[in-house]
Amino acid sequence: MKIKLAILEKDQNYLNRIVSVFSTKYTDKFEIYSFTDKDVALSVLDGARIDVLVANDVFEIDVNALPKRCGFAYFVDVADIAMENDQRAICKFQKVELIYKQILSVYSEKAGSISGLNLGDDSAKILVFTSPSGGTGSSTMAAASAMHFAAQGKKTLYLNLERFGSSDVFFVAEGQFDMSDIVFALKSKKANLGLKLESCVKQDKTGVCFYSQTKVPMDMLELNIEDIERLISEVRLTGSYDYIILDMDFGMDKDSLQLWRQAHGVVWTGDGSETSNTKIYRAFQSLTIMEQNADLPLTSRISLIYNKFSNKTGKALEESGLKNVGGAPRFEHATTEQVLKQLSPKDMFDKLI
């Protein structure tokens, strides 16, 4: 099912260019109708069952007269304008990928279902990165693993679910939407969440897809287990990813374990110090006892990665029952980007599943 997009534009040259690009790049997404005459455009909206109308801001559009199914936005010349005449504004002069995502977001606000998505492809492999030992770089390892799989040509999503975490520490890309938009869509119980996810996702130069941090840190606190499970389910159902990397706060409560059970692998990080080893060992022993007392087959899914390991002061856990897949030393005086470049090529990430 394609989105029926109508573009009302006074500049014939621009109209020809954008229609040509959209018809080529998003031929499977859009069925495009183009107009330079306002009356003609408005006359066909209902009969053609147009899903989204984007009009140059020189045209005054009475949005109340538009069909209820039709989303609307103005084309504007300036990038910093978010609203025009109390309606969504989309800058004409930006990357076509960003225009596409903004149009998709407009549609997602009006769409009554997600029938246009590629449902049923649930083959994505999920890896959860967390650790009972704080400060060992679990998030860095999660980001590095995402880069590792992306470098192999795998479509990879890094999803930071930490209460105060941020994907932006590791990845950068253009786009106006962020995780706050996802939180709002989840809490408002929108049926078209899949479209909202696609409109908000960004892609780093490394190929990793991600969602930018929330505008307000406390927005993440709004999410409960049902919201997170729906989010993960919708991401999987889009069929867009080979790997989904979940970066999570550590917990062994019912909700946390419920999410672990949905993963193909759970990755803990440690640094080999006595304190770190003790915490990891005690957590694993606790999980072993819980597994014996309930239907909780989790210990076999857990892998241990060492990070910032020192051969002088560190020591690998022995006879713990944990699968040790490897590790990396501390990279002194290195930036986050430099650390990721050193970590991401390591083959230990291929041993996680």
Secondary structure, DSSP 4 states (H G I P E B T S, - for coil): --EEEEEE-S-HHHHHHHHHHHHHHSTTTEEEEEES-HHHHHHHTTTTT-SEEEEETTS---GGGS-TT-EEEEEES-TT--EETTEEEEESSS-HHHHHHHHHHHHHHH-S--TTS-TT----EEEEEE-SSTTS-HHHHHHHHHHHHHHTT--EEEEE--TT--GGGT-----S--HHHHHHHHHTT-TTHHHHHHHH-EE-TTS-EE-PPPSSGGGGGG--HHHHHHHHHHHHHTT--SEEEEE-----SHHHHHHHTT-SEEEEEE-S-HHHHHHHHHHHHHHHHHHHHTT---GGGEEEEEEEE-TTT-----SSS-EEEEEEE--TT--HHHHHHHHTT-GGGGG--
